[in-house]
């Protein structure tokens, strides 16, 4: 059965068009009818009235390519006082030590509902909280991963579970404290466990290397030989990681990955903040994805990564919410440009269209969903409608610049994912109450 949407305005083919008619069959866009600039239809109009009229500006669903769902319990708490990434990590470890499959499910579902309310229709969950508090597997060795998959299903968001390999706390150092929950003991044990994950519909399983400090060289080689799909890696987030890698191996983290054949078009490098010119060239030559998380990188004082230089070299930009200090990909989009301005004292590094593409089509592709992120025939029917008359968007125009440089998550009116209505603005209060309840429970 065909469902027809009339979109008052929609971002189609790289520009905003008025009066777009979209047909959807079985969750997939089967037809897109545009009007030319004179207002005449490009095809004969159908006699039937549309099933739904979406007033506002509709864009494709957004892809949140880097998430640690349980970090949502840290918002407003780790920002108190002074410190560094490493002092923040100590606070994060406390929360990581408290969760079990049931509490993780509750927290993740509420967090994913917040993402959906922000226009996000797919999330890459960088998952490393695998085992019981003493490091022993649960009866279901993937209980924590299955909790995340079920949370995403109930929230109405597609998920790529990026199951993370974590074997050491630093170069040559065994896991300690809460880190024992992260480790499978060997790369083969990790591969065997992840092979048993039951992803279910609307979900996929990818792989992640926590970082080069957490994955020894022999394990990097094992992953390179046996995994050729979606792969995400934290890379050069901290200067200390680069220095330790140089001390241990005599190369940068980027060059280490390249030496093991892990810089590929299917690889996403998360943060990629502290890079040499040679690193940038290697990443660009590989046509790898780079995932920037500006609100987290600001919050942790990580620094500003070379986004434009990476893109010019051949890398493909995606975006993520990472620590959930903010869940708002509109803010992440414009932050890439604004942070470049701060770093260079010049304006105009990224166009609005480039940033919106990073948050939609490119992001979905990096998560293994190349059939999402565009309003086009054959694409998944993900439609995010924005309010053009909010205090933020009013007067900003009706184009991609209003989306990227004016709108916020609070301007999302409704979200359709895979052809299903998964969010309307009147659910926001309920989502807030759910978040409040589950986060208070985590902190006791």
Buried (B, 14 or more C-beta within 10 A) or exposed (E): EEBBBBBBBBBBEEEBBEBBBBBBEEBBBBBBBBBEEEEEEEEEEBEEEBEBEBBBBBBBBBBBBBBBBBBBBBBEEBEEEEBEBEEBEEBBBBBBEBBBBEBBBBBBBBBBBBBBBBBBBBBBBBBBBBBBEEBEBBEEBBBBBBBBBBBBBEBBBBBBBBBBBBBBBBBEEEBEEBBBBBBBEBBEBBBEBBEEBEBEEBBBBBBBBBBBBBBBBEBBBBBBEEBEEBBBBBBBBBEBBBEBBBEBBEBBBBBBBBBBBBBBEBBBBBBBBBBEEEBBBBBBEBBBBBBBBBBBBBBBEBBBBBBBBBBEBBBBBBBBBBBBBBBBBBBBBBBBBBBBBEBEEEEEBBEBBBBBBBBBBBBBBBBBBEBBBBBBEEBBBBBBBBBBEBEBBEEBBBBBBBBBBBBBBBBBBBBBBBBEEBBEBEBBEEBBEBBEEBBEEBEE
